[in-house]
């Protein structure tokens, strides 16, 4: 046995706190019975490295070390967390599609009710010389205005909420994960896909 005195205590989250202790490598080797081996090395790439850069670095390091070593990025170290996040993202898109369908049917129903309510006004416009095409354009324009105003309001609220979660982490994740707040990254391709939907 080796006597050790704590030099300090830190807390990240329950999962990490239960499994992690930082100590000098000499003491760790003595505890594990290693002579000059290490069981793992953490490598950090420069800030702003892309996924392609990470894959290239992993391939290069794996080639240098050979088949006796495993070189894993954070996605392969925590596959269940990232798989859950991918499923959640897919589920959110499916829910979003259903919401858009419901909104479209709602707008269609509202405009149909408006046409029924304004039947007398429509007849007045017809007697003043309005064609069916002009009337159709009027109601179509109203539908587009409702849709675009809803889209603009939704984008402002959604982007604002996403940025707030990204920077301040208001929504916490239950359980013991590597991150305590639900991770959000605002990606413009997702915003454009939402607008296109």
C-alpha positions as CSV (number, residue, x, y, z in Angstrom):
1,X,0.0,0.0,0.0
2,X,1.0,3.6,-0.6
3,X,0.3,6.4,1.8
4,X,-1.0,9.6,0.1
5,X,-2.2,12.9,1.4
6,X,-4.7,14.9,-0.7
7,X,-3.3,18.2,-2.0
8,X,-6.7,19.4,-3.1
9,X,-10.3,18.5,-4.0
10,X,-12.1,19.4,-7.1
11,X,-15.5,18.5,-8.5
12,X,-16.6,18.2,-12.1
13,X,-19.7,15.9,-12.0
14,X,-20.7,12.7,-10.3
15,X,-19.5,10.4,-13.0
16,X,-16.1,12.0,-13.3
17,X,-15.8,12.5,-9.5
18,X,-16.4,8.8,-8.8
19,X,-13.8,7.6,-11.3
20,X,-11.0,10.2,-11.3
21,X,-8.1,11.0,-9.1
22,X,-5.1,13.0,-10.2
23,X,-1.7,12.1,-8.8
24,X,1.9,12.0,-9.8
25,X,2.7,9.4,-12.5
26,X,5.3,7.8,-10.3
27,X,2.8,7.1,-7.6
28,X,0.3,5.8,-10.1
29,X,2.8,3.4,-11.6
30,X,3.6,2.2,-8.1
31,X,-0.1,1.5,-7.4
32,X,-0.7,-0.3,-10.7
33,X,2.6,-2.2,-10.6
34,X,3.9,-0.6,-13.8
35,X,7.6,0.2,-14.3
36,X,7.7,2.8,-17.1
37,X,4.3,2.2,-18.9
38,X,1.3,4.4,-19.1
39,X,-2.3,3.2,-19.7
40,X,-3.5,6.2,-21.5
41,X,-2.5,9.6,-22.9
42,X,-4.8,12.5,-23.6
43,X,-4.0,14.6,-26.6
44,X,-5.5,18.0,-27.2
45,X,-5.5,19.6,-30.6
46,X,-5.2,23.3,-31.2
47,X,-8.3,25.4,-30.8
48,X,-10.5,25.4,-33.9
49,X,-9.5,22.0,-35.2
50,X,-12.1,20.6,-37.6
51,X,-13.4,17.0,-37.6
52,X,-11.3,16.3,-40.6
53,X,-8.2,17.5,-38.7
54,X,-9.0,15.2,-35.8
55,X,-9.5,12.2,-38.1
56,X,-6.2,13.0,-39.9
57,X,-4.4,13.3,-36.5
58,X,-5.9,10.0,-35.2
59,X,-4.9,8.1,-38.4
60,X,-1.3,9.6,-38.2
61,X,-0.9,8.8,-34.5
62,X,-2.4,5.3,-34.9
63,X,0.0,4.6,-37.8
64,X,2.9,5.8,-35.7
65,X,2.0,3.7,-32.6
66,X,0.9,0.6,-34.4
67,X,-1.9,-1.9,-33.8
68,X,-1.0,-2.5,-30.1
69,X,-2.5,0.9,-29.2
70,X,-6.0,2.4,-29.4
71,X,-6.4,6.0,-30.5
72,X,-9.9,7.2,-29.8
73,X,-11.6,10.5,-30.2
74,X,-14.3,11.7,-27.7
75,X,-17.0,10.3,-29.9
76,X,-15.7,6.8,-29.8
77,X,-14.8,7.1,-26.1
78,X,-18.4,8.0,-25.2
79,X,-20.5,6.4,-28.0
80,X,-23.7,6.1,-25.9
81,X,-23.8,9.9,-25.2
82,X,-23.3,10.9,-28.8
83,X,-25.7,8.2,-30.1
84,X,-28.4,9.5,-27.7
85,X,-27.7,13.1,-28.9
86,X,-28.0,12.0,-32.6
87,X,-31.3,10.2,-31.9
88,X,-32.6,13.3,-30.0
89,X,-31.7,15.5,-33.0
90,X,-33.5,13.1,-35.4
91,X,-36.6,13.0,-33.0
92,X,-36.6,16.8,-32.8
93,X,-36.7,17.1,-36.7
94,X,-39.5,14.5,-36.9
95,X,-41.5,16.4,-34.2
96,X,-40.7,19.7,-36.1
97,X,-42.1,18.2,-39.3
98,X,-45.3,17.2,-37.6
99,X,-45.6,20.7,-36.0
100,X,-45.1,22.3,-39.5
101,X,-47.8,20.0,-40.9
102,X,-50.2,21.0,-38.1
103,X,-49.4,24.7,-38.6
104,X,-50.0,24.4,-42.3
105,X,-53.3,22.7,-41.8
106,X,-54.2,25.4,-39.2
107,X,-53.4,28.2,-41.6
108,X,-55.4,26.5,-44.4
109,X,-58.4,26.0,-42.0
110,X,-58.1,29.7,-40.8
111,X,-58.1,31.0,-44.3
112,X,-61.0,28.7,-45.3
113,X,-63.0,30.1,-42.3
114,X,-62.0,33.6,-43.3
115,X,-63.3,33.0,-46.8
116,X,-66.6,31.7,-45.5
117,X,-67.0,34.6,-43.1
118,X,-66.1,37.2,-45.7
119,X,-68.4,35.7,-48.4
120,X,-70.5,38.9,-48.5
121,X,-67.4,41.1,-48.8
122,X,-66.1,38.8,-51.6
123,X,-69.3,39.3,-53.5
124,X,-69.0,43.1,-53.0
125,X,-65.4,43.0,-54.4
126,X,-66.6,40.9,-57.3
127,X,-69.3,43.4,-58.1
128,X,-66.7,46.2,-58.0
129,X,-64.7,44.3,-60.7
130,X,-62.3,42.0,-58.7
131,X,-61.6,38.8,-60.5
132,X,-61.3,35.3,-58.9
133,X,-57.5,35.5,-59.5
134,X,-57.3,38.8,-57.5
135,X,-59.3,37.3,-54.7
136,X,-57.2,34.1,-54.6
137,X,-54.0,36.3,-54.6
138,X,-55.4,38.3,-51.6
139,X,-56.0,35.2,-49.5
140,X,-52.8,33.5,-50.6
141,X,-50.9,36.7,-49.6
142,X,-52.6,36.7,-46.2
143,X,-51.5,33.0,-45.7
144,X,-47.9,33.9,-46.7
145,X,-47.9,36.9,-44.3
146,X,-49.1,34.7,-41.4
147,X,-46.5,32.0,-42.2
148,X,-43.6,34.5,-42.6
149,X,-44.5,36.4,-39.4
150,X,-44.7,33.1,-37.5
151,X,-41.4,31.9,-39.1
152,X,-39.6,35.2,-38.2
153,X,-40.9,35.1,-34.6
154,X,-40.0,31.4,-34.2
155,X,-36.5,32.0,-35.6
156,X,-35.8,34.9,-33.2
157,X,-37.1,33.0,-30.2
158,X,-35.4,29.7,-31.3
159,X,-32.0,31.3,-32.1
160,X,-32.1,33.4,-28.9
161,X,-32.9,30.4,-26.8
162,X,-30.2,28.2,-28.5
163,X,-27.6,30.9,-27.9
164,X,-28.6,31.3,-24.3
165,X,-28.4,27.6,-23.7
166,X,-25.1,27.4,-25.6
167,X,-23.5,30.1,-23.4
168,X,-25.2,29.8,-20.0
169,X,-26.6,26.2,-19.9
170,X,-30.0,26.8,-18.4
171,X,-31.3,23.3,-19.1
172,X,-29.4,20.7,-17.1
173,X,-29.0,17.0,-18.1
174,X,-30.3,14.4,-15.6
175,X,-28.0,11.6,-14.7
176,X,-24.2,11.5,-14.7
177,X,-22.8,12.6,-18.0
178,X,-19.6,14.3,-19.0
179,X,-21.5,17.6,-19.3
180,X,-24.0,18.8,-16.8
181,X,-26.0,21.1,-19.1
182,X,-27.7,20.0,-22.3
183,X,-25.1,20.7,-25.0
184,X,-26.3,23.0,-27.8
185,X,-24.4,24.3,-30.8
186,X,-26.2,26.6,-33.2
187,X,-25.4,25.4,-36.7
188,X,-26.6,27.6,-39.6
189,X,-27.3,24.5,-41.8
190,X,-29.9,23.4,-39.2
191,X,-31.4,26.9,-39.2
192,X,-31.7,26.8,-43.0
193,X,-33.1,23.3,-42.9
194,X,-35.8,24.6,-40.4
195,X,-36.6,27.5,-42.7
196,X,-36.8,25.3,-45.7
197,X,-39.2,22.9,-43.8
